[in-house]
Amino acid sequence: MTLIQAEQIMRDGPGHTRLPHATGYSHGAAFINGQFCGIDTAAIPITDVGFLHADAAYDVVSASAGQLFRLPDHLARFEQSCAAFRLRNPYNESETTAVLTRLLQLAGTREAYVWWCVTRGAMPDSGSERGDPSAYRNCFYAFVIPYLYIADDATRNRGLDLHVSERYIRIPEKAVDPTAKNFHWMDMKLSLFEARDRGADFSVLLDTEGNLTECPGANLFLVRDGQLYSPDSGCLAGITRATVLELAAELGLPAHLTRLPVAALHRADEAFLTSTAGGIMPVNSVDGRTLGSGGPGPLTTQLHNRYWQKRWAGWHGTPVDYSAASPSSETH
């Protein structure tokens, strides 16, 4: 069995290609302070604490073949993330959905990366109030761009090469809740730079006790003796991870969320990453050690192909109505 060439299908396949759109939305569409605009002109106030202090919660959902995948799950996780950081979305679920849908219509993107966040807002006039959540006016921002594929067909066909970070660890749970999607990315970013310096594609972060957590923007799975394993802590409550667990149940594959030492990854028969911006991404090697026979393993390939086949057939999909006109600008 070979991997479905998802990137090529999403770029060229019938039902996937981009629809007509106004030139102002060529690179994507954004929603800033109640105003729709082209992504090239989008800006946030420089005094927003989301920018100053990384004080925000965000989420990302993808669209393929004109269908948003697991949108209700992403919206629910977003509200949980806001609650974890004492933020309040100024838009309810239906209003948020309407904004995201309109961005897709304006950009004409049937294959799309859909991002939104709530920030704390501008610093209060009085510095003494900065510790009072009620003193801030939380702000909502969103944008849509063509699908951002962090592992293209060529990369997935050969498999990612991973490097377990030697210098950086995942921010501890008692500092920042990793299950809430947040802007605190410096541990992941620096470990990714470290991995690239070592000739690898992606990094893996450990916790303070040497257990596996996650990769930058992606959950981690390993396969051993026909069973799936993924870390049970120190990582995002990934929607694609939940999807893989659902697929594994359909296929009768035992799956375990548990503490995993780094040695378990080195001994794995196969491994793969999961992310909204990549789907299921096979692993070729870890720290220079080839897993199995190298490249996408048989279970990884089966899960990868089933994921895309079911998505394109409408599984967990919210169809987007693109029939609305796409004016150059409008207000909400």
Secondary structure, DSSP 8 states (H G I E B T S, - for coil): -----HHHHHHHSTTTS-----GGGTT-EEEETTEEEEGGG----TTBHHHHH--EEEEEEEEETTEEETHHHHHHHHHHHHHHTT---SS-HHHHHHHHHHHHHHHT-SSEEEEEEEE--B--SSGGGTT-GGGS--EEEEEEEE---SS-HHHHHH-EEEEEEEEEE---TTTS-TTS-BS--HHHHHHHHHHHHTT-SEEEEE-TTSBB--BTTBEEEEEETTEEEEESSSS---HHHHHHHHHHHHHT--EEEE--BHHHHHT-SEEEEEETTTEEEEEEEETTEE-TTSSS-HHHHHHHHHHHHHHHTTTTEEE----S---S-EE-
